[in-house]
Amino acid sequence: MSRITDVFKKGHKALIAYITAGYPDIRATPIIAGVLAGSGCDIIELGIPFSDPLADGATIQKASYQALLQGTTPQSCLEAAAAIRREIATPLVFMTYYNPVLNYGLESFCRSCTGAGINGLIVPDLPPEEGAELEAITRKNNLDLIYLLAPTSTADRVDAVAARSRGFIYMVSLTGVTGARDTLSPELEGFVQRVRQKAHQPLCVGFGISTPEQARRVGAIADGVIVGSRLLQLVEEDSTLASLGSFLTGLRRALDSIEDSREVN
């Protein structure tokens, strides 16, 4: 069992937080990660900035662009991850596109990830049909390769991801890109139920979650909640990171209330 899978023991609802490494600068990344861990986050997702982030909305695109302007590279992200690992035990996942990994070298990148304390990879533009080589290398280096599913995923794609994703399955709550939204799709419950019939892995939902109420709704049907764009907005709005910590504490309470209500019942 991996460190990521350990998070979901005994029905615990995981709070997974995404930040862009190198935003607002690379020195701030370990500091922000410390706030995430101290505010109840179970897994920290570090985004490696990329010039063509197809799955990301305006907020993460802006953060990635600013990080790239400051010279953030995969190597500096690895160094930041190592600095985080020296301070906290929270599982770390890199979210990156395939091109930076390929340019670094699949073997070298995975080996460097393990050395930096990374526990898993999310590569949104890598479909399972093309992931065999990276799957083999990640397994050898004790990394979980986490695949994504969208509401539009076919039955065959659901079967493939259920057979091959490790750690958890990243479920995209809606068709589109990342970004905080006022409402979630009314089809979300049916989507989660459809995947639950096929998959044994924990199911974690991301894209669009920006309030404790939304987190509670998702947590009632899924095993984890992934939040990103709203966190970056709070980092931009409040450099003290107090607002970030307060917001995450509210999300943690919302998810814990689900567990508490089930214990009572």
C-alpha positions as CSV (number, residue, x, y, z in Angstrom):
1,M,0.0,0.0,0.0
2,S,1.4,3.4,-1.0
3,R,1.5,6.5,1.2
4,I,-1.2,8.0,-1.0
5,T,-3.5,5.1,-0.5
6,D,-2.9,5.2,3.2
7,V,-4.7,8.5,3.4
8,F,-8.0,6.9,2.6
9,K,-8.0,4.3,5.4
10,K,-11.2,3.8,7.4
11,G,-13.3,6.1,5.2
12,H,-11.3,9.3,5.8
13,K,-12.3,12.0,3.4
14,A,-9.2,13.4,1.8
15,L,-8.5,17.1,1.3
16,I,-6.1,17.5,-1.7
17,A,-4.7,20.9,-2.3
18,Y,-3.1,22.1,-5.6
19,I,-0.6,24.9,-5.9
20,T,1.6,25.9,-8.8
21,A,5.3,25.4,-7.9
22,G,7.2,28.7,-8.3
23,Y,4.1,30.9,-7.7
24,P,4.4,33.6,-6.5
25,D,8.0,32.6,-6.5
26,I,9.9,29.4,-5.8
27,R,11.0,30.5,-2.3
28,A,7.3,30.7,-1.3
29,T,6.4,27.2,-2.4
30,P,7.6,25.4,0.7
31,I,6.1,28.0,2.9
32,I,2.7,27.7,1.2
33,A,3.0,23.9,1.4
34,G,3.6,24.2,5.2
35,V,0.3,26.2,5.5
36,L,-1.5,23.5,3.5
37,A,-0.3,20.7,5.7
38,G,-1.0,22.7,8.9
39,S,-4.6,23.4,7.8
40,G,-5.6,19.8,7.3
41,C,-4.6,18.9,3.8
42,D,-4.0,15.2,3.3
43,I,-2.2,15.3,0.0
44,I,-0.4,18.3,-1.7
45,E,-0.4,18.5,-5.4
46,L,2.5,20.6,-6.9
47,G,1.9,21.8,-10.4
48,I,5.0,22.0,-12.6
49,P,4.6,25.2,-14.8
50,F,4.1,24.5,-18.5
51,S,3.8,26.8,-21.4
52,D,0.7,25.0,-22.8
53,P,-1.4,23.8,-19.9
54,L,-4.4,22.4,-21.8
55,A,-6.4,21.3,-18.8
56,D,-6.0,24.5,-16.8
57,G,-8.2,27.5,-16.6
58,A,-7.3,31.2,-16.4
59,T,-6.1,31.2,-12.7
60,I,-3.7,28.3,-13.0
61,Q,-2.5,29.5,-16.5
62,K,-1.7,32.9,-15.0
63,A,0.2,31.4,-12.1
64,S,2.1,29.0,-14.4
65,Y,3.0,31.9,-16.7
66,Q,4.3,34.0,-13.8
67,A,6.3,31.1,-12.5
68,L,7.9,30.5,-15.9
69,L,8.8,34.1,-16.2
70,Q,10.7,33.8,-13.0
71,G,12.6,30.8,-14.4
72,T,10.8,28.0,-12.6
73,T,11.9,24.6,-14.2
74,P,11.2,21.0,-13.4
75,Q,14.6,20.9,-11.6
76,S,13.7,23.8,-9.4
77,C,10.3,22.2,-8.7
78,L,12.2,19.0,-7.6
79,E,14.3,21.1,-5.3
80,A,11.3,22.8,-3.8
81,A,9.7,19.4,-3.3
82,A,12.8,18.2,-1.5
83,A,12.7,21.2,0.8
84,I,9.0,20.5,1.5
85,R,9.7,16.9,2.3
86,R,12.4,17.8,4.8
87,E,9.7,19.7,6.8
88,I,6.5,17.8,6.4
89,A,5.4,14.1,5.9
90,T,2.3,14.9,3.9
91,P,2.2,12.9,0.6
92,L,3.3,15.0,-2.4
93,V,2.1,14.6,-6.0
94,F,3.5,16.3,-9.1
95,M,0.9,17.5,-11.6
96,T,2.7,17.9,-14.9
97,Y,2.2,17.5,-18.6
98,Y,4.0,14.8,-20.6
99,N,6.3,17.1,-22.5
100,P,8.4,18.3,-19.5
101,V,8.7,14.7,-18.3
102,L,9.8,13.4,-21.7
103,N,12.3,16.2,-22.1
104,Y,13.8,15.5,-18.7
105,G,13.9,11.8,-19.5
106,L,11.3,9.4,-18.1
107,E,13.7,7.3,-16.0
108,S,15.7,10.3,-14.8
109,F,12.6,12.2,-13.9
110,C,11.0,9.4,-11.9
111,R,14.2,8.6,-10.1
112,S,14.6,12.3,-9.2
113,C,11.0,12.4,-8.0
114,T,11.6,9.6,-5.6
115,G,14.8,11.2,-4.4
116,A,12.8,14.5,-3.7
117,G,10.1,12.7,-1.7
118,I,7.4,12.8,-4.4
119,N,4.8,10.0,-4.0
120,G,2.8,10.2,-7.2
121,L,2.3,11.8,-10.7
122,I,-0.7,13.2,-12.4
123,V,-0.2,13.7,-16.2
124,P,-3.5,15.0,-17.6
125,D,-2.5,14.7,-21.3
126,L,-1.3,11.1,-21.0
127,P,-4.1,8.6,-21.7
128,P,-3.8,5.1,-20.3
129,E,-3.6,3.7,-23.8
130,E,-0.2,5.5,-24.1
131,G,1.0,5.2,-20.6
132,A,2.5,1.7,-20.4
133,E,6.1,2.9,-20.4
134,L,5.7,5.6,-17.7
135,E,3.6,3.2,-15.7
136,A,6.4,0.6,-15.6
137,I,9.0,3.3,-14.7
138,T,6.8,4.8,-11.9
139,R,6.1,1.4,-10.4
140,K,9.9,0.7,-10.3
141,N,10.4,4.0,-8.5
142,N,7.5,3.6,-6.0
143,L,5.4,6.3,-7.6
144,D,1.7,6.2,-8.1
145,L,0.7,7.2,-11.6
146,I,-2.8,8.7,-11.3
147,Y,-5.1,8.8,-14.3
148,L,-8.1,11.2,-14.9
149,L,-11.6,10.5,-15.9
150,A,-14.1,13.1,-17.2
151,P,-17.9,13.0,-17.4
152,T,-17.5,12.3,-21.1
153,S,-15.2,9.3,-20.6
154,T,-16.4,6.2,-22.4
155,A,-17.1,2.8,-20.7
156,D,-13.8,1.5,-22.3
157,R,-11.9,4.5,-20.8
158,V,-13.4,4.0,-17.4
159,D,-12.4,0.3,-17.6
160,A,-8.8,1.2,-18.6
161,V,-8.4,3.8,-15.8
162,A,-10.0,1.5,-13.2
163,A,-7.5,-1.2,-14.2
164,R,-4.4,1.0,-14.2
165,S,-4.6,4.1,-12.0
166,R,-2.7,3.9,-8.8
167,G,-3.2,5.8,-5.6
168,F,-6.6,7.2,-6.6
169,I,-8.6,8.2,-9.6
170,Y,-8.8,11.9,-10.4
171,M,-12.4,12.6,-11.5
172,V,-13.0,15.8,-13.4
173,S,-16.3,17.2,-12.1
174,L,-17.3,18.8,-15.4
175,T,-16.3,19.1,-19.0
176,G,-13.9,21.9,-19.4
177,V,-10.8,23.3,-17.6
178,T,-9.9,24.0,-14.0
179,G,-11.3,27.0,-12.2
180,A,-13.4,28.0,-9.2
181,R,-17.1,28.0,-10.0
182,D,-20.3,28.9,-8.2
183,T,-22.1,25.6,-8.9
184,L,-21.2,22.0,-9.6
185,S,-22.7,19.8,-12.3
186,P,-26.0,18.2,-11.4
187,E,-24.6,15.1,-13.2
188,L,-21.8,14.7,-10.7
189,E,-23.4,12.0,-8.4
190,G,-24.3,9.9,-11.4
191,F,-20.8,10.2,-12.8
192,V,-19.2,9.1,-9.5
193,Q,-21.7,6.2,-9.2
194,R,-20.9,5.0,-12.7
195,V,-17.1,4.9,-12.0
196,R,-17.6,3.4,-8.5
197,Q,-19.2,0.3,-10.1
198,K,-15.9,-0.4,-12.0
199,A,-13.1,0.9,-9.8
200,H,-11.6,-0.3,-6.5
201,Q,-9.4,2.8,-6.1
202,P,-10.4,5.9,-4.0
203,L,-12.3,8.4,-6.2
204,C,-11.3,12.1,-5.8
205,V,-13.1,14.9,-7.5
206,G,-11.6,18.2,-8.7
207,F,-12.2,21.1,-11.0
208,G,-14.6,23.9,-9.8
209,I,-14.7,23.3,-6.1
210,S,-14.4,26.6,-4.3
211,T,-16.7,26.5,-1.1
212,P,-17.1,24.4,2.0
213,E,-20.6,23.6,0.8
214,Q,-19.4,22.2,-2.5
215,A,-16.7,20.3,-0.7
216,R,-19.3,18.7,1.6
217,R,-21.5,17.7,-1.4
218,V,-18.5,16.1,-3.2
219,G,-17.3,14.4,0.0
220,A,-20.6,12.8,0.5
221,I,-20.2,10.8,-2.7
222,A,-16.5,10.6,-3.3
223,D,-13.4,9.8,-1.2
224,G,-11.6,13.0,-1.7
225,V,-11.9,16.6,-2.8
226,I,-9.3,18.4,-4.9
227,V,-9.1,22.2,-4.7
228,G,-6.7,24.4,-6.7
229,S,-7.7,27.6,-8.4
230,R,-9.4,29.1,-5.3
231,L,-6.2,28.5,-3.3
232,L,-4.1,30.4,-5.9
233,Q,-6.5,33.3,-5.8
234,L,-6.2,33.5,-2.0
235,V,-2.4,33.4,-2.3
236,E,-2.6,36.4,-4.7
237,E,-5.1,38.3,-2.5
238,D,-3.4,37.8,0.9
239,S,0.4,37.4,1.0
240,T,0.3,36.6,4.7
241,L,-1.5,33.3,3.8
242,A,-3.9,33.8,6.7
243,S,-6.9,33.7,4.3
244,L,-5.5,30.5,2.7
245,G,-5.2,28.8,6.0
246,S,-8.7,29.9,7.1
247,F,-10.3,28.7,3.9
248,L,-8.7,25.3,4.1
249,T,-9.7,24.9,7.7
250,G,-13.3,25.5,6.6
251,L,-13.0,22.8,3.9
252,R,-11.5,20.4,6.4
253,R,-14.4,21.0,8.9
254,A,-16.9,20.4,6.1
255,L,-15.3,17.1,5.2
256,D,-15.0,16.0,8.8
257,S,-18.7,16.8,9.4
258,I,-19.5,14.0,6.9
259,E,-17.4,11.5,8.8
260,D,-18.9,12.7,12.1
261,S,-22.5,12.3,10.9
262,R,-21.8,8.8,9.7
263,E,-20.4,7.8,13.0
264,V,-23.5,9.1,14.8
265,N,-25.8,7.2,12.4
